[in-house]
Amino acid sequence: MAKITIDGKEYESDDLPDEVKSQLAALQDIDRQMGTLRNQMAVQNMARTGFAAALKESLEKHNKV
């Protein structure tokens, strides 16, 4: 039996009705998806920073010519 805590109150997961278990599963899936999106955003931010630096370097080279 796994215990879960929601708003400071503990529940036995095996004792929850199927509707609640389904809602909990959906919430957990959304949390996983949001974690994936946060990771993707971090990668995109790193890529953007790199492209911005490359653009700045290219512009500086172009202006020196």
C-alpha positions in Angstrom: 0.0 0.0 0.0 1.4 3.3 -1.0 0.5 6.5 0.8 0.0 9.7 -1.0 -0.2 13.2 0.5 -2.5 15.8 -1.0 -2.8 19.2 0.7 -1.2 17.8 3.8 -3.5 14.9 4.2 -2.4 11.3 3.7 -4.4 8.7 1.8 -3.8 5.0 1.2 -3.7 4.7 -2.6 -5.3 1.2 -2.5 -8.3 2.6 -0.7 -9.1 5.4 -3.2 -12.1 5.0 -5.6 -11.3 4.3 -9.2 -12.3 7.8 -10.2 -9.8 9.3 -7.8 -7.1 6.9 -9.0 -7.8 7.9 -12.6 -7.5 11.6 -11.7 -4.3 11.0 -9.8 -2.8 9.1 -12.7 -3.8 12.0 -15.1 -2.2 14.5 -12.7 1.0 12.5 -12.5 1.1 12.2 -16.3 0.7 15.9 -16.7 3.5 16.5 -14.1 5.8 14.2 -16.1 4.9 16.0 -19.3 5.6 19.4 -17.7 9.0 18.1 -16.5 9.8 17.1 -20.1 8.7 20.5 -21.4 10.9 22.2 -18.8 13.9 20.2 -20.0 13.1 21.0 -23.6 12.9 24.7 -22.8 16.3 24.5 -21.1 17.8 22.9 -24.2 16.1 25.5 -26.4 17.4 28.4 -24.2 20.9 27.0 -24.5 20.6 26.7 -28.2 19.3 30.2 -28.5 22.2 31.5 -26.5 24.6 29.8 -28.8 23.0 31.1 -31.9 22.9 34.6 -30.5 26.6 34.4 -29.7 27.3 33.1 -33.2 25.3 35.9 -34.7 27.1 38.5 -32.7 30.4 37.1 -33.7 29.4 37.0 -37.4 28.3 40.6 -37.2 31.5 41.7 -35.6 33.5 39.9 -38.3 31.4 41.5 -41.0 31.8 45.0 -39.6 35.6 44.6 -39.5 36.0 43.8 -43.2 
